[in-house]
């Protein structure tokens, strides 16, 4: 019996079906156009709604085939708590090699056959094998500290990363585009936001080198850069739908940022298709998409504030217990304490912080850990004070927090892209939306593996075959 074709799950987080159609129609995305014409085209839909409409929840749905109501993973950096096995674990147990590159909230078992690179927000879950650590640490620090002007990396970190990339596929194309980006920044003083796409090229180089060496039966490749562009710059793409207009300087800088992101994804997709060849099954999935965020327009848009120094903030809140901080995404962070009693006390002290009588920090406790983030989203004056409820103690808000330079203007939408390029490259359009929990059983069936009982979705292959029989 012939071995099944390898399956590659391309995870371009939150790309929009609407924008994709628009940009293809305008002639900007030749590789997406080619893939769409060779694929079964579906619109995926998330099983959850707010407050569970986040990619770190929905990608777990994709990878396990079960909804949030069963897997219970609510935050980033919680994948290690999963009770259900992900696709790659089941494939590995069948004796087939796997390569998971950057997927959100991953979980894996010791001895897995292949490579696992967690997402950069996985602060308590290491990559496998250990040889991936120099790459993982470098990318993680750049992502977690992207809003800071200085990334906390040492000369040794840079040297280890450079050596790793030299041994793992660093291309002349990535080197030249990186140098052009840095020179353009130095010359113009603008365009730092494009660095995210340099990271994407580095990730593809590394993915490509390991893919060629390992020849995995199942692989994933996750990128988040364009999702960030949509969250940050939708106002600049469609200023006419917002009440708060961007400035002329912002428009010059960011009006084409989202289109630029889609074009960068298009180029990487072209390289991916060349890498995996015509025989591989290619699945493009986005889990969610985005839409204009108009909920905060009456307040001047959705502003965000991040902690400058975690130790100083906890000192101001009179948290005296020993702790360890694990930053996550969008100003969120874990505080890991020694015991549950210390965590209860730390949560209460942070919850007492106020701005103009309004709660300043949202908290949630899990055992001996507290998950926290600033929950003020309006524009604050520079002399705003941070106070402690029931106390005369106060401090300038901006001595402990800094403002994200971008006012959020894109928000999540439950529909996403799901294109499946089967081995016959037949084009079809599925009329009904597809639930995310159907993706995992579909991939298992493609690889000739049984669906475990805990997976609730049905394989899309069964429905495709029924449709082909009906047409015949």
C-alpha positions in Angstrom: 0.0 0.0 0.0 1.3 3.4 -0.9 2.1 5.8 1.9 -0.4 8.7 2.3 0.7 12.1 1.0 2.2 14.4 3.6 -0.2 17.0 5.1 0.9 20.6 5.6 -1.3 22.8 7.7 -0.4 26.5 6.9 -1.7 28.6 9.8 -1.8 32.2 8.8 -3.6 33.5 11.8 -6.8 35.6 11.3 -6.6 36.4 7.6 -10.0 37.6 6.5 -12.0 35.8 3.8 -13.4 39.2 2.7 -10.0 40.9 2.4 -8.5 37.9 0.7 -11.2 38.0 -2.0 -10.8 41.7 -2.4 -7.0 41.6 -2.6 -7.0 38.6 -5.0 -9.6 40.5 -7.2 -7.3 43.5 -7.3 -4.4 41.3 -8.5 -2.2 41.6 -5.4 -2.0 37.9 -4.4 -1.0 35.5 -7.2 0.0 32.6 -5.0 -3.2 32.7 -2.9 -5.1 32.9 -6.2 -3.3 29.8 -7.5 -3.9 27.9 -4.3 -7.6 28.8 -4.2 -8.1 27.6 -7.8 -6.6 24.3 -6.8 -8.5 23.8 -3.6 -11.7 22.9 -1.9 -12.7 26.3 -0.7 -14.5 26.6 2.7 -15.4 29.3 5.2 -14.6 28.0 8.7 -16.6 29.2 11.7 -15.5 29.2 15.3 -17.6 27.2 17.7 -17.2 29.9 20.4 -18.2 33.6 20.7 -16.9 36.3 23.0 -15.3 36.2 25.5 -13.9 32.9 24.1 -13.3 34.2 20.5 -9.5 34.3 20.7 -7.1 32.5 18.5 -5.3 30.7 21.4 -8.6 29.1 22.2 -9.7 28.4 18.6 -6.4 26.9 17.5 -6.7 24.3 20.3 -10.1 23.5 18.8 -8.4 22.9 15.4 -5.6 20.8 16.9 -7.6 18.6 19.2 -11.0 18.4 17.4 -12.9 19.3 20.6 -14.6 22.7 21.5 -13.5 25.0 24.3 -16.3 23.6 26.5 -14.3 20.4 26.7 -10.7 21.4 26.4 -11.0 24.4 28.8 -7.8 26.2 27.5 -8.6 29.9 27.9 -5.3 31.8 27.9 -2.0 31.7 26.0 0.7 29.6 27.6 -1.8 27.0 28.9 -1.4 24.4 26.2 0.5 22.1 28.6 -2.7 21.7 30.6 -4.5 19.9 27.7 -6.1 16.6 28.5 -6.7 15.7 24.9 -4.0 14.7 22.5 -3.3 17.0 19.5 -3.1 15.8 15.9 0.7 15.6 15.9 0.7 13.4 19.0 -1.6 10.9 17.4 0.4 10.9 14.1 3.6 10.4 16.1 2.1 7.5 18.0 1.4 5.9 14.6 5.1 6.0 13.9 5.1 8.9 11.5 7.3 12.0 11.9 5.8 15.4 12.7 7.1 19.1 12.6 5.0 21.6 14.5 6.4 25.1 13.9 5.0 28.0 16.0 1.4 26.7 16.5 -0.5 28.3 19.4 -0.9 26.6 22.8 0.8 23.3 21.8 1.1 20.2 24.0 3.2 17.1 23.3 4.3 14.0 25.1 7.9 12.9 25.8 9.6 11.0 23.0 7.5 12.6 20.2 8.8 11.7 16.7 9.9 15.0 15.3 10.2 18.7 16.2 7.9 21.0 18.3 8.4 24.7 18.3 5.8 26.3 20.6 4.4 29.8 20.0 6.6 32.6 21.3 4.0 33.3 24.1 4.6 29.8 25.7 6.6 31.0 28.6 6.4 27.7 30.5 6.7 25.1 27.8 10.0 24.3 26.0 10.6 23.4 22.4 11.7 19.9 21.4 14.4 18.9 20.9 16.7 21.2 23.0 18.6 22.3 19.9 15.6 24.6 19.0 16.2 26.6 22.2 18.5 29.4 20.8 16.0 30.1 18.1 13.0 29.9 20.4 14.5 32.2 23.0 15.5 34.8 20.4 12.1 34.9 18.7 10.3 34.9 22.0 12.1 37.9 23.4 11.5 39.9 20.2 7.8 39.1 20.2 7.1 39.6 23.9 9.0 42.9 23.9 8.0 44.2 20.5 6.5 47.4 22.0 9.8 48.2 23.7 12.6 50.0 21.9 15.2 47.6 23.5 14.8 43.8 23.4 16.4 42.1 26.4 18.9 40.0 24.6 22.7 39.6 25.2 25.5 39.4 22.7 25.7 35.7 23.6 22.0 35.3 22.6 22.6 37.0 19.3 25.7 34.8 18.6 23.8 31.6 19.5 20.9 32.6 17.2 23.2 33.5 14.3 25.0 30.2 14.6 21.6 28.3 14.8 20.3 30.0 11.7 23.6 29.4 9.8 23.0 25.7 10.5 19.3 25.8 9.8 18.7 27.2 6.4 19.4 31.0 6.6 18.9 32.1 3.0 20.6 34.9 1.1 17.1 36.3 0.4 16.4 36.7 4.2 19.8 38.3 4.8 19.4 40.8 2.0 15.8 41.8 2.9 16.8 42.1 6.6 19.7 44.4 5.7 17.5 46.5 3.4 14.9 46.8 6.2 17.4 48.0 8.8 19.1 50.4 6.4 15.7 51.9 5.5 14.8 52.4 9.1 18.1 54.1 9.8 17.7 56.4 6.7 14.0 57.3 7.1 13.3 56.8 10.8 10.2 54.9 9.8 9.0 51.4 9.1 10.0 49.6 12.2 6.7 47.7 12.1 7.9 45.8 9.0 10.4 43.9 11.2 7.7 41.4 12.0 8.0 40.1 8.4 11.7 39.7 8.8 10.9 37.3 11.6 8.5 35.5 9.3 11.3 34.9 6.7 13.6 33.6 9.4 10.9 31.2 10.6 10.3 29.9 7.1 14.0 29.4 6.5 14.2 27.3 9.6 11.0 25.5 8.9 12.2 24.7 5.4 15.6 23.3 6.5 14.0 20.9 9.1 11.2 20.0 6.7 13.7 18.9 4.0 15.7 16.9 6.6 12.8 15.3 8.5 10.3 14.8 5.6 7.4 14.9 8.1 4.0 13.2 7.4 2.3 16.1 9.2 3.5 19.6 9.7 2.2 23.0 10.8 3.5 26.5 10.1 2.0 29.3 12.1 2.5 33.1 11.6 0.8 36.0 13.4 2.3 39.1 11.8 -0.6 40.1 9.5 -3.1 39.5 12.3 -1.2 42.1 14.3 -1.4 44.5 11.3 -5.1 44.1 11.1 -5.6 44.7 14.9 -3.3 47.8 14.7 -4.0 49.4 11.3 -7.5 48.7 10.1 -8.3 52.3 10.9 -5.6 53.3 8.4 -6.9 50.9 5.7 -10.5 52.1 6.0 -10.5 55.4 7.8 -14.0 56.2 6.4 -15.7 53.6 8.7 -14.2 55.1 11.9 -15.2 58.2 13.9 -11.7 58.9 15.1 -9.6 59.7 12.1 -5.9 58.9 11.9 -3.4 61.7 11.4 -1.8 62.4 8.1 1.5 61.1 9.4 -0.1 57.9 10.5 -1.7 57.5 7.1 1.6 58.0 5.3 3.1 55.3 7.5 0.4 52.7 7.9 -2.3 53.1 5.2 -0.9 50.1 3.2 0.3 48.0 6.2 -2.5 45.4 6.0 -2.1 44.9 2.2 1.7 44.7 2.7 1.0 41.9 5.3 -1.1 39.9 2.9 1.5 40.3 0.1 4.2 39.1 2.5 2.0 36.0 3.3 1.5 35.5 -0.4 5.2 35.4 -1.1 5.8 33.0 1.8 2.9 30.8 0.5 4.6 30.7 -2.9 7.8 29.5 -1.3 5.9 26.9 0.8 4.1 25.5 -2.2 7.5 25.1 -3.9 9.0 23.5 -0.8 6.3 20.8 -0.3 5.7 20.0 -3.9 2.7 19.0 -5.8 2.0 15.7 -4.0 1.5 17.2 -0.5 -1.9 18.0 0.8 -1.9 21.7 1.7 -4.4 23.1 4.1 -4.6 26.9 4.6 -6.5 27.7 7.8 -6.8 31.0 9.7 -9.1 29.8 12.6 -10.7 33.3 12.8 -10.7 36.5 10.9 -11.0 40.2 11.8 -13.4 43.1 11.2 -13.3 46.8 12.1 -13.4 47.4 15.9 -15.9 50.2 16.4 -16.9 49.4 20.0 -14.6 52.1 21.5 -15.1 54.9 18.9 -17.1 57.1 21.3 -14.1 57.1 23.6 -11.5 57.8 21.0 -10.7 54.2 20.1 -9.3 51.3 22.1 -6.0 52.3 23.8 -3.7 49.8 25.5 -1.3 50.1 28.4 1.6 47.8 29.3 3.6 47.4 32.5 7.0 49.1 32.4 8.6 47.1 35.2 6.7 44.3 36.9 8.8 44.4 40.1 8.0 48.1 40.5 4.3 47.6 39.9 4.1 44.8 42.5 6.1 46.9 44.9 3.7 49.8 44.5 0.8 47.4 45.1 2.6 46.1 48.3 3.0 42.6 47.0 5.9 41.4 49.1 5.9 37.7 48.3 8.5 36.1 46.0 7.2 35.7 42.5 8.1 35.0 38.9 6.7 36.9 35.9 5.8 35.3 32.6 4.7 37.9 30.0 2.2 36.8 27.4 0.4 38.9 24.7 -1.2 42.4 24.6 0.1 43.4 28.0 -1.1 40.3 29.7 1.2 38.5 32.2 1.3 35.6 34.6 2.5 36.1 38.2 3.7 32.7 39.6 3.9 32.7 43.4 5.1 30.1 45.9 1.7 29.0 47.2 -2.1 29.7 46.9 -2.2 31.9 49.9 0.4 34.3 48.4 -1.5 34.3 45.1 -4.8 35.2 46.8 -3.1 38.1 48.6 -1.4 39.3 45.4 -4.6 39.2 43.4 -6.4 41.2 46.0 -3.7 43.9 46.1 -3.6 44.2 42.3 -7.4 44.3 42.1 -7.3 47.3 44.5 -5.5 49.5 41.9 -7.7 52.3 40.6 -7.6 55.0 37.9 -10.3 57.7 38.6 -12.1 55.2 40.7 -12.1 52.6 37.9 -10.4 49.2 38.3 -7.0 49.4 36.6 -5.8 45.8 36.5 -8.0 42.8 35.7 -6.9 39.6 37.5 -7.8 36.0 37.5 -6.2 33.4 39.8 -5.4 29.8 39.1 -4.0 28.0 42.1 -0.7 29.7 43.0 -0.7 31.9 39.8 -2.4 35.2 38.9 -3.2 36.2 35.3 -3.3 40.0 35.0 -3.5 42.9 32.5 -4.3 46.6 32.5 -8.1 46.9 31.8 -8.1 50.7 31.0 -8.8 51.2 27.3 -9.5 54.9 27.1 -7.1 57.7 26.3 -5.4 58.9 29.6 -4.0 62.3 30.4 -0.3 62.4 31.1 -0.9 63.4 34.7 -3.2 60.5 35.5 -2.7 59.0 38.9 -2.7 55.3 39.9 -4.2 54.9 43.4 -4.8 52.1 45.8 -8.4 51.7 47.0 -8.8 52.6 50.7 -5.4 54.2 50.8 -3.9 57.6 50.3 -1.0 56.0 48.3 -0.7 57.1 44.7 1.8 57.2 41.9 1.8 58.7 38.4 0.2 56.1 36.1 2.8 56.5 33.4 5.6 55.9 35.9 4.4 52.3 36.0 2.7 51.8 32.6 3.4 52.9 29.1 0.9 53.4 26.3 0.9 51.1 23.3 1.7 53.4 20.4 -1.1 51.9 18.3 -4.9 52.4 19.0 -6.5 49.0 18.3 -8.9 49.1 15.3 -9.4 45.5 14.3 -11.3 42.9 16.3 -12.0 39.2 15.9 -14.7 37.7 13.7 -15.8 34.0 14.0 -15.4 33.2 10.3 -12.1 32.2 8.8 -10.4 30.8 5.7 -10.2 27.1 5.1 -8.8 25.9 1.8 -7.8 22.3 1.2 -5.6 21.5 -1.8 -6.2 17.7 -2.2 -3.9 15.5 -4.2 -6.1 15.9 -7.3 -6.1 19.7 -7.0 -9.8 19.8 -7.8 -11.5 23.1 -7.3 -14.8 23.3 -5.5 -16.7 25.7 -3.2 -18.4 24.3 -0.1 -21.6 26.2 0.5 -22.1 25.6 4.2 -19.6 26.9 6.8 -17.3 24.3 8.4 -16.7 24.1 12.2 -13.1 24.2 13.3 -13.4 20.8 15.1 -13.8 19.1 11.8 -10.2 19.9 10.7 -8.5 17.4 13.1 -10.5 14.3 12.1 -10.1 15.3 8.4 -6.3 15.4 8.7 -6.2 12.0 10.5 -8.3 10.4 7.8 -6.0 11.9 5.1 -3.1 10.1 6.9 -5.1 6.8 7.2 -5.5 7.1 11.0 -8.6 6.6 13.1 -10.4 9.4 14.8 -10.4 9.1 18.7 -13.7 9.1 20.5 -13.2 12.5 22.0 -13.1 14.3 18.6 -16.6 15.6 18.0 -16.3 16.8 14.5 -16.9 14.8 11.3 -14.2 14.4 8.6 -14.7 16.7 5.6 -13.5 13.9 3.3 -16.7 11.9 3.9 -18.8 14.9 2.8 -16.5 15.6 -0.2 -16.8 12.0 -1.4 -20.5 12.1 -1.1 -20.6 15.4 -3.1 -18.4 13.9 -5.8 -20.6 10.8 -6.0 -23.7 13.0 -6.3 -22.2 14.9 -9.2 -21.3 11.7 -10.9 
